[in-house]
Amino acid sequence: MSFAIVTDSLANLPLDEIAQRGLVIIPLSYSIHGKEHLCLAPEGYDSPAFFQTLKQKTEVSTSMVSPQRFVQYMQPLLRSDLDLLFISASSGISASYQSACIAAKQLEAMFPQRKLRIVDSLASSLGEALLVLRAFALRERGMSLDETADTLLSLRLRIAQLFTVDDLFYLNRGGRCSGAKALIGTMLNIKPLLKGDTKGHIVMYGKARGRKQALNALADRYDALVRYPGDQTVCIAHGNCPQEAKLLAKRIRRNNPPKRILITPFDPTNGCHVGPGAMALFFEGSEDVRQH
């Protein structure tokens, strides 16, 4: 192994995907009633209970993780004479990238003979995970650390991340939707259609009236924007609605079946911002997929 691959828990990868690759996960924090929790993977917490807690509008929050936690996880790898590639959640919605960069400067001074590359995925959840999985594939093909990092930087804008939420309250609470929009949307049963833009921010690209139309809209957009589906893994993350996630997977297999579909509940750090019933779809499109 020429270099270690590390990411944060916002990548939302299941434990089996982590274990079979030897991926190192840096856990980010979430708090319930002020009590801090850590979670490495979706299996590491009770997802149905967590989303039920959110439904009750319980105080759940996230906070910036200090650079010291990144140092704690990265230092042993560098001490083992490994170079390191860290793939962070989008700097547009998380401080993970900022903390990693601060930690990297400390570590470069401690290990001047080692190389560190920090890649801002401009994504979160399984959109970030798609770049992590690609990093392992590139390393297996013999690419160096720099070649892998540079390739990921060229690929990140090709990763489409589309989602809808069932209740705008959670986006509003996290500062991702204005209070007025949240109120109007809830009253009229309007479901926002959201995406990651070219800066890694969450923006609204459309609306749907009702849940069924919103999920159909995600599938239609997949059909319009996906490229070479038979060669790629498509991912679905959900806020404790596994049956609807399976229906969405069935729908996207209809016209443009991918090589593989990975379905998992949102991790709690992502989940507290999107809420129960959220549904997200991640796949690779063209280089301008985030502009559509």
Secondary structure, DSSP 8 states (H G I E B T S, - for coil): --EEEEEEGGG---HHHHHHHT-EEE--EEEETTEEEE-SSGGGS-HHHHHHHHHTT--EEE----HHHHHHHHHHHHHTT-EEEEEE--TTT-SHHHHHHHHHHHHHHH-TTS-EEEEE-S--HHHHHHHHHHHHHHHHTT--HHHHHHHHHHHGGGEEEEEE-S-THHHHHTTSS-HHHHHHHHHHTEEEEEEE-TTS-EEEEEEEESHHHHHHHHHHHHHHHB--GGGSEEEEEESS-HHHHHHHHHHHHHHS--SEEEEEE--HHHHHHH-TT-EEEEEEB-TTGGG-
